Amino acid sequence: MTSTSADFLPARERRSRRILWFMRALAGDPMAVAATIWLLIVVLAILADASSLLGENRISLKARNLPPFEFGQSWTLWLGADALGRPLLVRLIEAASTTIGIALVTVLTGLIGGTLLGVIAGYFGGIIGNLVMRICDIILGFPTLLVALFGLYLFGPSVGNLIIVLAVTRMPAYIRVARAETLEVRERLFVDAARVFGGGPVWILRKHILPSVAPTMLTLASVNLAMVMLFESGLSYLGLGIQPPAVSWGLMVAQGQGYLSSAWWLGFFPGLAVMLTTMSFNLLANWFRIVNDPSQHWRLVSRRR
């Protein structure tokens, strides 16, 4: 086995070089850069809203259905106002924290639970593996939207129920991918060597299996972020997701549907926010997949050229 000079560098310097390499790889993909900038804008806006820097979301009947791009008004009204005169820009930022927050919690729940179950099913197999996979087959036997509609109708529309329903419906994808990766990794020589030297199952899973499976699972999670956002927006649009006085992008689209002929901006800007954010997550997921696959690194080089 050969070693490169980078293997003998201190851990901090290796980490710095890896971060620098990631930044160069990101700079070589203009679409990924644009996606990162948009997501940073959204995150900064959410933090500003959480810090009460945007002002209160007050009702003002004088500004009822105020059209956008009236730059003589306060900057919070530059995207117009809704049917109650509330600044649409502030409402969009408030809805962003709800939509993205639900998507992040749902994906993290599905990622952690699905990865653990998939790794256990792939490494141990037997009755445990068969039971986990049969439950996955049952869940996948029904359309995701139908399961979500039935679950929310049965238990009631709330943030907690929405997260649980979306996490359960997305978890089988993580379980299947984690199981397939584990079946391949557990046959490698370094895992056999760990067993020979007395490594227990838990230690092997923690030190060898999970680090090998993690890049693929993180890529899948980044793709699922966009899908969960679309599912949440669709359920809120149908009235089974976020309920007033809370707000999400999907709910804003539903509320603006009745004003499309007289106040198009009420439904257009929330829909545009959903489209740009989901597209950004998909672009970054594709970039992350290329970065973590050595056989795809030639694409980064060709883009730089």
Helices and strands as residue ranges (DSSP letters): G 5-8, H 11-27, H 30-50, G 61-63, G 75-77, H 88-124, H 126-140, H 144-155, H 159-185, H 189-196, H 201-204, I 205-209, H 210-237, H 249-256, G 257-259, H 265-291, G 294-296, H 297-304
